[in-house]
Every structure is written in C-alpha cells, then in structure tokens.
C-alpha cells in the first residue's frame, strides 16, 4: 500500500467535507468578509494537514497567509503564536524587513499588557481595542484578504486565548479568516469556553475531525474497501489517519523496538514527553511496562512510589492526553497502542527488565492468567525464577486450548530459553516432550512452517531432563520436525535438521543412524517427491539388522519405489514383507508416529498395485493413531490415500466425505498437491453418483497444457469424471491438450495402461480417428504386460474394446468389455464403466427392448414407464412421492443403462417393449 502525502494546493484529501468548510472561510475573507473556524481533533487526525491545504488555497487566491504554532515551551510567552505568525510578513521592498503595520503590531504584542492593564478590566479592554485597531491596519495592507492559521492552540498562552476570543466574537472587518486548530482533550478550560461561546453566537464554525470511515481509509491508502488487510489496519488504527498511514507503510508489522522510535513518527510522539519531570517519566514508563491497560496501584508498585503520588502524576498524564480511562472501571489505557510502543522502545533496557520483574510480582498476586504473565517473564531478562517455567508451560497450554498456535510457540520458546540459561535448570523441567509435540502439530495444522523451524531450533538447543544427552529426546524431536516440515513443503529445511543430527558428534549408534537415514527418504515422500530407487535399495541393505520398525519402513519405501518404476515383481515381494512386519507390530493399540508414517507409504503403494482391501486396512489403522495424536501433517496424505482407495473400491459416499475433509486440511496447510487430488476424487465420485460437481480448483480449462512431465493421477481421475458425464471432448483436451497423438504425457508405469485406455475412451466418445485409438490400445496392452497387474490388464482390455468399437466391430468389443468387467468386478467405478460399455455394445448388436428394460431396477422401470408416457420430472415425482431431483438421478442411470440420450429414445424403447 502507498500513503497519500500533501502535494500541491489541489491535492485531494479524504476529509473533503471538512476541507470545504475551511475553504469557505477563505473565500469569505477574499471577498472582504471575516470568518473564524475551529478545527478540533485528536493527535494525528489531520488538523495540520487541513490548515496547510487551506493556506495553499488562500495563497493561490492572492491572500496574505500568516501561520503560527503554539507549544508547551512558549506557553508562558504572551501572544507567542500571533507574534510568530506576523513575523513572517515581510515588506515588499526586497529588504526582507517585517511589514511596517505588522512590525507595529508585533511591538505591541511583545510588550504585552502592563500589570495595571491586566488587573483593571477597563484598561485591559482598552489594550485589546488597540490590538484590534492595529490588526485593522494590517488588513488594510493586505488588499486580497488575510488568513491567520494557528495550530496546536491547546498550548496557547492566556493572552493569546483572550485575543482569539475577541477576534471570534468581534471580528475585524476587512477580510480576515481565522483558523484555530487544537486537541479538545488537552485544551484548557478558557480556550474551550471561548470557542464554545463563539459557536453558540454563530460567530465561529466548528469542524470536528472524527475517525475516518472504512471507505475513507481505503481512499487514503489508495486501495479498495474490500482489500484483504484493510479491515485489520482500520481496526488497529482506530480510524486515525496518521496511525493508519504508519501501520500501512511499515514493512513488517512485528514488535521490533527500533521500528517505532526511528524516523519522524517516533520523534513526533516522543516529543510530547520531553517536558515531563523524572517522576512523571518513571510513572509513564511503569504504565508502559504493565501493558495496554493498568491501574494506579500496579503503576505505583512498578514505579516504586506511593499510591497518592502515582495517582496525582497519572492525573497530569491524563490532562496531557497520554493516558485515558479504559473501558473497564478503575483502569487506564494509553491514547493509542503505537504511543505505548514508542515509549516502550525508548526507555532504558535495564530499568525495563527490572520493571517487568516487579510487574510480574504484582500481577501474580492478583491471580492474573498465565498468558498475561508470560510477556513479563519473556522481557525480564536473565532474572528468571523456577516458578516462571510453570507459568510459561501453563501459558503454552492455554494458548493451545484457544487455538493460538503462534502464541503457544512463543511461550514455549521462552520456557526453553529460561530452562537453558536460568538457575531454574537445577529443578525438574516442566517443558516435557508431549507439550512441544502438541505445539509443533498445532503449528503444522496452521501451515506455519517458519514457526515450526524457529521452535525446533529452540527444542534441539535445550537439553532434555534429566539427561542432556538423551538420544531418544533428540531423535523424537528431529523425526517430528522433519516430518512436519516435509508435509508443509519445506523439504530442504527438513533434510537439514536430519543431516545436522547425522553429522553431529553425539556418537549415534548404527540403529539410530539407520533410522535417520530412513527418515531422510520418508521426508521426500511426505513432500511429494519420489526417492531415488538406488538410494532406497542401499538403505534396505544397511537396515537389515536394525530395529524391526526401521526395517519395515525401509522395505515399504523399496516397494513404493519399485511400483512407481513398474517393477511390480520386486514391489510385491517388498510390500508383502513390509506388511507382515508392520502387521506383526499391531498389538491393538493405535499406531505410533513412525509406524503410521510407514503404514502410509505401504498403503499408498498397495493402492497403486490395486490391492485395495489391505490398503484400506493399513491406512485406517494409521489414521486412528494420527487422529488420536492430532498429527495434521500426516492426516492429509492419509486421508487422500483412503479417499482414493474408497473411490477405487466403489464406496463413493466414503470417498466424498474423506476427500472433503482432506481438502480442508490441505488448503489450511498450503498443500496444493493434496488439494488437487482431493478435488479430482470428489469430481470422479460425484460423476459416479450421477451428479456433476462444481468445477474444482485443480481442474484445468480445456486446451491448457499439462504442466507435469507425466500425467498426474489427478488428471486421470478428472478424465474419468468427464467420461462418466459423457464429456469425451473435455477428457481428451485434458489428457492430450496439443491434439497430437505422439505427444502423450504418459503417467507413471503402473498407471500407464489406465492412461492410454482413458485416451482411447475419450477419443471414441468425441469421434476420434480409429488409427489413433488403435495405437493407444496397443500402448495400453504393452504397458499392462510390463507391469503384469490384473487392474492394468483390465484397462488394456477396455482400450482394445474401444479400438474395436471405433471400427464397428461391436460384437468383439462387447466381449472385451465383458472380460474387463470380470477382471475389475462390479463394485469398482471402472468395473461399472466396463459393464455399461458391454451393455451398450450388446444393444448395438441387436438386443430386444424388453431385454434392455429387464436390466432396470423396479423403481427405474416405474420411472422409465412414466417418462415414456411423456410425463415431466415434477409429475413423475408427485406420482411416486419422491423429489424431482431423485427422478432426474434415476433418469441419468436409466439413460446410461439403455444407451439413450433423450426422453424420445426412451419412449421408443418403452413402446416397443409392450
């Protein structure tokens, strides 16, 4: 975002209505009249800006513009803002001297009223009458009119206040515009009274600068009201233009101390405190340490003074509008959080740390929640006490319970640092492994990879209790951290943590080293990569005498790599051994973390092999443990695996619910690969149920090239959904975007036959040429022979049937389709497709209408009979007492079974069957 700055006199402003009222005073003075305007608003509301723009407009009209500013330092100097303003009026002779009329007025103002004039009302009136006459002389020397703009008048001296009162109630004729800007909360009673009298008499126009609206804030930042971050900026700024601009222009909205002290903004806020005495500054600093809200007693204790003195000083700070009453009774707060940040950053660090310790003592006695005590521990330096660790652990658990993972990680990091550096180290550490595991898992669920890395460094830097060299502690931490980071797509950082542990001088035994080397390959899988098969084979040889779980993990990796490269014989052997090993570890309790990871790899490899029952059993077993521990980083890939298995097994309702749960988790974690697979499974499952799902994010427009070097499983599933819906052209555009048969992006070897079969099916549906379909059928046959899997052989048979259909050999095609159906079985979606294709081919060979209708269920036969009579869906629904949507679903299945596309064709078959 960019922030508007005042440029020329014609610069736009979000306060257009307020500016218009000031400009009207300018026009009145230019026309020879006189008008006074009060501009009231909080600091940063835009008072000076409006005065500047009004002065620019006045100068453009040829008026004499005089500007003065009050300040606390000159509050006892009589008529200071007026003297300052008229001193800027220079004579036109080029000598640089003050204009004569202005010089005479300045002399009178500087001398001020004598003691007798001040004490005697009549003499004082005579003195101000003389000032009025001299002002009239000055106006005579400004033929275009005069603008006097006085800023920060809440610091005005008493004489200036009286002169302003006179000019408001008895204006000087001759074209004078008087603009008076001030902060209402800091203005003295005399000034507020004078301005109020002027408003009541109609001699003064009052312009109050309230908070900006959301639309005005958007205009100021040159964005739109619905911009993503505008609402948050608006809330934090409270609609104050200055604070809004500063927050929007900050490069990083963090809590770095120097951010709020460097530059003009910090200087502007801190300037309000330069004239505070030592006691007032100490009280203000104590309030700053206590937080956004505080009471008198807490301030007194942190400042180290009596309650009465603290109360008196806070009253003075209220008059300066540095602090204000809070929403809660008996509490005070700062004018704005940015003011507190500037004050906090500017105080002495040593005093600040000690003050936090005093604040902690005070708040602990009052029973303040741990989340409010934790910041004081964090900022109290190296003076931590044993009880601090318990507070920080409680704050961590509270933050977790409230769903604030970043806060939980913050307090846990502080606890770990305290444990390492403080004398509390001699006590038993309350920062147990279960706590930091929960925080890491929560960060992963929120997709906060940076937070995971930061916390992991603190965990691995902190010794476990009671033995700092406890290898199990570090191994558990490295394993979880690397798995979480890999699942979040940060595989380089994950590998770095494992590599650092393998390269450490802690003397890892062979079993531990083997475990970490297996984890290196697991990290690749979790991040969406395929491990190098040679590396995995070497790893299997290294882990033959490792722990059974580690050996099983290495074998599962070997099986997965083998199946992805098409070596199904090696895959079958490795996967069966791995399954026996992992099943042998099943004692009825939920799978442990590493066991769940290995079960995930095993189940995915089994699904690719077409072994859906064991894949379902293994993934569900892993899922139980993962859900119990709340490990969201493993939940996403497990759910995708299970959803795919449900889909391939024909359990569409289970596939839909599992895929939708997975999509929500994957989207939160930023894993677009899992989002895409979930969307593809969802689309394919809905298509099997006769409904077209909303187009998911992963579905590409027709004609857009595939980005991957190999056709991903997502594309195969989406192509199946298109084919089920009868959209062969869309399926072909997805799988063959360049429309050149030789430029096919082949899937992995184990899915190649399936990919070629879908190409052939799409081409057949969309009227493709027979030669291309024949070629793809041959490729499918070769791919199926290579892998030797029954499922892929079924796809090869389907492809052969497509080739025969393209050449009009429907009887032979029907035989291929029936044979494929026997391989797939009737429950799988591809088996259902094979059955429908066989029926359609059989109809083309001359099946009788009554034979076709015999394939329908009783309810489908009823719907078909009524639709054949010409009844509409709503009429059929009323007759059968079902919803019109249910009727449409029945008709979709009827059309598919009978191979028709319209009610007219359906009516013909029904009529012929009678």
Buried (B, 14 or more C-beta within 10 A) or exposed (E): BEBBEBEEBEBEBBBEEBBEBBBBBBBBBBEBBBBBBBBBBBBBBBBBBBBBBBBBBBBEBEBBBBBBBBBBEBBEBBBBBBBBBBBBBEBEEEEEEBBEBBBBBBEBBEEBBEEEBBEBEEEBEEBBEEBBEBBBBBBEBBEBBBBBBBBBBBBBBBBBBBBBBBBBBEBBEBBBBBBBBBBBBBBBEBBBEBBEBBBEEEBBBBBEBEBBEBEBBBBBBEBEBEEEEBEEBBEBBBBBBBBBBBBBEBEEEEEEBEBBBEEEBBEBBBEBBEEBEEBBBBBBBBBBBBBEBBBBBBBBBBBEBEEEEBBBBBEBBBEBBBBEEBEEEEBBBBBBBBBBBBBBBBBEEEEBBBBBBBBBEBBBEEEBEBBBBBBBBBBBBEBBBBBBBBBBBBBBBBBBEEEBBBBBBBBBBBBBBBBBEBEBBEBEBBBEBEBBBBBBBBBBBBBBBEBBBBBBBBBBEBBBBEEEEBBEBBBBBBBBBBBBBBBBBBBEBBBBBBEEBBEEEEEBEEEBBBBBBBBBBBBBBBBBEBBEBEBBBEBBEBBEEBBEBBBBBBBBBBBBBBBBBBBBEBBBBBBBBBBEBBBEBEEEEBBBBBBBBBBBBBBBBBBBBBBBEBBBBBBBBBBEBBBEBEBBBBBBBBBBBBBBBBBBBBBBEBBBBBBBBBBEBBBBBBBBBBBBBBBBBBBBBBBBBBEBBEEBEBBBEBEEEBEEEBBBBBBBBBBBBBBBBBBBBBBBBBBBBEEEBEEBBBBBBBBBBBBBBBBBBBBBBBEBEBEBBBBBBBBBBEBBEBBEBEBBBBBBBBBBBBBBBBEEBBEBBBBBBBBBBEBBBEEBBBBBBBBBBBBBBBBBEEBEBEEBBEBBEEEBBBBBBBBBEEBEBEBBBEEBEBEBEBBBBBBBBBBBBBBBEEBEBBBBBBEEBE
